[in-house]
Amino acid sequence: MNAWQRFAHLLGEENRLLGEVGSHALVLTDALVHNVPEQIEAAERRLEAARLLHATAYSARVAMQKRGFGGLELAQVCAYAPPSLRRELYSFAHQITVKGIALRMTVSNNKALILAGLERIARTVAVMQRASTEQTGTYRRRGIIPPPEGSVLVSRRA
């Protein structure tokens, strides 16, 4: 296998692994939407494993690219490829760009879902704190009469 074939193999492997990272990120999105902690944790572990594999493949490809071409970008390197491999390399580079954009969108959605969940937790804790510290009884002539039960459930009017 010559150097160009090796580079094409590394680029193809990086492309494949980036696709796996994207699919694992979508699984995490589904788990976040369904709000099942076990599924969220399992999806996060699989996503992290896929991310590490992709990072390794990316590092190997970038190292080979820098050794051969210095600071040239991937599209510029693809222009130097032999005609038999040029189309395949451009295809891989384009797919990596598209998958990277899709992954950024998925990560942004996942962050928004996580933040929304944290905000729900914060609101719930605030309601529980108010219920435990405020006097929710009825005012009478001689003071406050506490309610018969000390529930933290919030009515629709709260």
C-alpha positions as CSV (number, residue, x, y, z in Angstrom):
1,M,0.0,0.0,0.0
2,N,1.5,3.3,-1.1
3,A,1.3,6.5,0.9
4,W,-1.7,7.9,-1.0
5,Q,-3.6,4.7,-0.5
6,R,-2.7,4.8,3.2
7,F,-3.9,8.4,3.4
8,A,-7.2,7.5,1.6
9,H,-7.7,4.6,4.0
10,L,-7.1,6.9,7.0
11,L,-9.5,9.5,5.6
12,G,-12.1,6.9,4.9
13,E,-11.8,5.5,8.5
14,E,-12.1,9.0,9.9
15,N,-15.2,9.5,7.9
16,R,-16.8,6.2,9.0
17,L,-16.0,6.9,12.7
18,L,-17.4,10.4,12.5
19,G,-20.6,8.9,11.2
20,E,-20.7,6.6,14.2
21,V,-20.2,9.5,16.5
22,G,-23.1,11.2,14.9
23,S,-25.4,8.2,15.2
24,H,-24.4,7.8,18.9
25,A,-25.2,11.5,19.5
26,L,-28.6,11.0,18.0
27,V,-29.2,8.0,20.3
28,L,-28.2,10.3,23.2
29,T,-30.8,12.8,21.9
30,D,-33.5,10.2,22.0
31,A,-32.5,9.2,25.5
32,L,-32.6,12.8,26.7
33,V,-36.0,13.3,25.1
34,H,-37.4,10.2,26.8
35,N,-35.7,11.2,30.1
36,V,-34.6,7.7,31.2
37,P,-31.4,8.0,33.3
38,E,-30.1,4.5,32.5
39,Q,-30.5,5.1,28.8
40,I,-28.9,8.5,29.0
41,E,-25.9,7.1,30.9
42,A,-25.5,4.2,28.5
43,A,-25.8,6.4,25.4
44,E,-23.3,8.9,26.9
45,R,-20.7,6.1,27.5
46,R,-21.1,4.7,23.9
47,L,-20.8,8.3,22.5
48,E,-17.7,8.9,24.5
49,A,-16.1,5.6,23.3
50,A,-17.0,6.5,19.7
51,R,-15.6,10.0,20.1
52,L,-12.3,8.6,21.4
53,L,-12.0,6.2,18.4
54,H,-12.7,9.1,16.0
55,A,-10.2,11.3,17.8
56,T,-7.5,8.6,17.3
57,A,-8.3,8.2,13.6
58,Y,-8.4,12.0,13.2
59,S,-5.0,12.4,14.9
60,A,-3.4,9.7,12.7
61,R,-4.7,11.3,9.5
62,V,-3.7,14.8,10.5
63,A,-0.2,13.6,11.5
64,M,0.3,11.9,8.2
65,Q,-1.1,15.0,6.4
66,K,1.3,17.3,8.3
67,R,4.3,15.1,7.7
68,G,3.6,15.1,3.9
69,F,2.1,18.6,3.3
70,G,2.9,20.8,6.3
71,G,0.2,23.3,6.9
72,L,-2.0,22.6,3.8
73,E,-5.7,22.1,4.4
74,L,-7.4,18.8,3.5
75,A,-9.0,20.2,0.3
76,Q,-5.5,21.3,-0.9
77,V,-4.0,18.0,-0.1
78,C,-6.8,16.2,-2.1
79,A,-5.8,18.4,-5.1
80,Y,-2.4,16.8,-5.0
81,A,-3.7,13.2,-5.0
82,P,-3.3,11.0,-8.0
83,P,-6.2,11.2,-10.4
84,S,-7.3,7.6,-9.5
85,L,-7.8,8.6,-5.8
86,R,-8.7,12.3,-6.1
87,R,-12.5,11.8,-6.5
88,E,-12.6,9.4,-3.5
89,L,-10.6,11.8,-1.3
90,Y,-12.8,14.8,-2.2
91,S,-15.8,12.6,-1.5
92,F,-14.5,11.7,1.9
93,A,-13.6,15.3,2.7
94,H,-17.1,16.5,1.7
95,Q,-18.8,13.8,3.8
96,I,-16.6,14.7,6.8
97,T,-17.7,18.4,6.4
98,V,-21.4,17.5,6.2
99,K,-21.2,15.0,9.1
100,G,-19.3,17.6,11.1
101,I,-22.1,20.1,10.6
102,A,-24.8,17.6,11.4
103,L,-22.9,16.6,14.6
104,R,-22.6,20.2,15.7
105,M,-26.3,20.6,15.3
106,T,-27.0,17.5,17.3
107,V,-24.7,18.5,20.0
108,S,-26.3,21.9,20.2
109,N,-29.7,20.2,20.5
110,N,-28.4,17.9,23.2
111,K,-27.1,20.9,25.2
112,A,-30.4,22.6,24.9
113,L,-32.2,19.5,26.2
114,I,-29.8,19.1,29.1
115,L,-30.2,22.8,30.0
116,A,-34.0,22.5,29.9
117,G,-33.8,19.5,32.2
118,L,-31.6,21.5,34.6
119,E,-34.0,24.4,34.6
120,R,-36.9,22.0,35.4
121,I,-34.9,20.7,38.3
122,A,-34.1,24.2,39.6
123,R,-37.8,25.2,39.4
124,T,-38.8,22.0,41.2
125,V,-36.3,22.7,44.0
126,A,-37.4,26.3,44.3
127,V,-41.0,25.2,44.7
128,M,-40.0,22.6,47.3
129,Q,-38.0,25.2,49.2
130,R,-40.9,27.7,49.1
131,A,-43.3,25.1,50.3
132,S,-41.1,24.1,53.2
133,T,-40.2,27.6,54.4
134,E,-43.3,29.7,53.7
135,Q,-46.3,29.6,56.0
136,T,-49.0,28.4,53.7
137,G,-51.8,28.4,56.3
138,T,-54.8,30.7,56.6
139,Y,-54.6,33.9,58.6
140,R,-56.9,34.1,61.6
141,R,-57.2,36.7,64.3
142,R,-54.6,35.0,66.5
143,G,-52.0,34.2,63.8
144,I,-51.4,31.6,61.0
145,I,-53.0,28.2,61.1
146,P,-50.8,25.6,59.4
147,P,-52.4,23.4,56.8
148,P,-53.3,19.9,57.9
149,E,-50.7,18.2,55.7
150,G,-47.2,19.4,54.9
151,S,-47.3,18.4,51.2
152,V,-44.9,20.0,48.8
153,L,-47.2,19.3,45.8
154,V,-48.0,22.5,44.0
155,S,-51.5,23.3,42.9
156,R,-52.3,24.7,39.5
157,R,-52.8,28.1,41.0
158,A,-49.3,28.2,42.5
